[in-house]
Amino acid sequence: MTKNITCVTCPMGCPITVELNDNNEVISVTGNTCKRGEQYAKDEVTHPQRSLATTVRVEGGIHGVVPCKSAGPLPKEKIFECMEAVNAARVNAPVKLGDVLVADVCGTGVNIVATNHCPAK
Amino acid sequence: MLNYDIVVVGGGPAGMAAALKAKECGVDSILILERAETLGGILEQCIHTGFGLQYFGEELSGPEYADRFIEQVYAEKIEYKTDTMVLEVSQDNKVYAVNKADGLLEIQAKAVILAMGCRERPRGALNIAGTRASGVMSAGTAQKYVNIDGYMPGKKVVILGSGDIGLIMARRMTLEGAKVECVCELMPYSSGLTRNIVQCLDDFNIPLYLSTTVVDIQGKDRVTGVTIAKVDDATRKPIPGTERTIECDTLLLSVGLIPENELTKNVGISLDRVTNGAVVDEYRETDHKGVFACGNVLHVHDLVDFVTQESQIAGEGAAKYVKGECAEKEYITTKGVGAVRYIVPQKVNLNNEGDVKLFFRVGSTFKNATVKVKYNGEELISRKRPRLAPGEMENVVIKNDMLKKFAKDGVIEISVEV
């Protein structure tokens, strides 16, 4: 079986073809122009991952929310579950860039970290 | 009246990079004026990642990218005023601005760097028929509501325009629980990056309707629906009989950016009819002495990384100007031919000491094309490019020894041959 995917690792967006055997194991990857593309393609057909960028509600800050991101990629099928967990979280100002806002989100082992400062009002 | 060597209008990525470079080049008297409440510009609301791959070699979110420069502005003790609106730049480079703390400010600058960025094309620029119900806004406005203020502007959303901002907002609204019914694109192709179509639309099964536009907006107080229609690819006019109505409460418009050049025009600076930004030389100096322009107010960039690099050139140029180190000016002009829509800079000083990079953009997609650079009709450079696309800015370098052979009022032409 072959799968055609578009690499999302960088803005190049290479069209990649992945060949799989009957056990869903990757036999070949073609069309990628770099190593990261090869790894992305292998992950994408076996266990797709995405990083998440969203916001967490802040109490007493200059803004209502502070932006955050997953410190690493999350399993794609868990993205909405993680969104729920992040939306349920509340943090108090001041928040510093890099602060862990949600630790080990949904048991993925990945932290949600602040991507900006939010000083107190 | 205040006095500064350099006043920078705009505290986004362009303004900060220009100010920092000018400081590095030995100018200490610098003031940044920013309209918003914080430095950082539009990056503050661009919370998705993908910034900095070129400049820092790592993938950052917008606020993280901005923070690297904000921290440097603090460390270098560069003065700045936020919540400050610049009203006018005068003929003798006085900057008039207002804020709540100082009232009206009159600032005499030796050099002014214009770094105001862009604003989004509004509904009024599109002439969409229909009611004036609430729920119609630009994608960037919605982005600010969601990412900075923390509230959702709607639940059922149609997006017009498939540029990167439209695509990013389709994902963002979906993640926050809205239903994005579709993204409509007037052109037969999306101007957004392929990776954004994959990770913002395909991942969430959001349909992208190409050659499609919004022809009517319904609703009394709040939008209740929009009518979309197919367009003829030759005329870009709606095709009668293809209309259908989609129920929604929000229409986001992501239909292009306009460099915010009101101040520039007021000074009487010449604008390029294609970029809608100032006509500049290789240091990004406009035709008004001592006034420079950089970043998206000069021309719309694909990546903030390129904005940073360009603004450093302007910062260096402004520093040279202030210190009286500018070479005597004898200009040649640059000219895009055929598919090459524009070139920045539009003119180059022959007495420049270094190499000069010419940035240009093509009007359509090419595969295995050759970029040709000619001086007064004679071929200088020929470079193969596997791919050229309107969404990707290209560049060629004119080496200094080549520049030295040119004569005043000569013309450098860039063209694409298949």
Contacts between the chains, C-beta under 8 A, distances in Angstrom:
chain1	res1	chain2	res2	distance
A	5	B	198	7.9
A	6	B	194	5.4
A	6	B	195	6.8
A	6	B	197	7.8
A	6	B	198	4.7
A	7	B	195	7.2
A	8	B	195	4.0
A	8	B	198	5.3
A	8	B	199	4.8
A	9	B	195	7.8
A	10	B	53	6.4
A	10	B	195	7.5
A	11	B	50	7.5
A	11	B	53	7.7
A	11	B	193	5.2
A	11	B	195	6.3
A	11	B	302	8.0
A	11	B	303	7.6
A	13	B	193	6.0
A	13	B	194	3.3
A	13	B	195	4.6
A	13	B	198	7.5
A	50	B	199	6.8
A	50	B	203	7.1
A	51	B	49	6.3
A	52	B	175	7.7
A	53	B	47	5.1
A	53	B	48	4.7
A	53	B	49	5.6
A	53	B	61	5.8
A	54	B	47	7.3
A	54	B	175	6.1
A	54	B	176	7.7
A	55	B	47	6.7
A	55	B	146	7.4
A	55	B	147	5.9
A	55	B	150	6.3
A	57	B	150	6.2
A	58	B	150	7.9
A	62	B	37	7.5
A	63	B	148	5.2
A	63	B	149	6.6
A	63	B	150	6.9
A	64	B	148	7.6
A	64	B	149	5.2
A	64	B	150	3.1
A	64	B	151	7.0
A	65	B	147	7.1
A	65	B	148	7.1
A	65	B	149	7.4
A	65	B	150	3.5
A	67	B	47	3.7
A	67	B	61	6.3
A	67	B	63	5.4
A	67	B	147	6.1
A	68	B	47	7.9
A	69	B	47	7.7
A	69	B	49	6.2
A	69	B	61	5.7
A	76	B	203	7.3
A	79	B	175	7.5
A	80	B	175	7.7
A	83	B	175	5.4
A	83	B	176	7.6
A	87	B	176	7.8
A	97	B	63	7.4
A	97	B	64	6.7
A	97	B	67	5.7
A	115	B	47	6.4
A	115	B	60	7.9
A	115	B	61	4.2
A	115	B	63	5.1
A	115	B	64	5.0
A	116	B	44	7.1
A	116	B	47	7.8
A	116	B	61	7.9
A	116	B	63	3.5
A	116	B	64	7.3
A	116	B	67	6.8
A	117	B	67	7.3
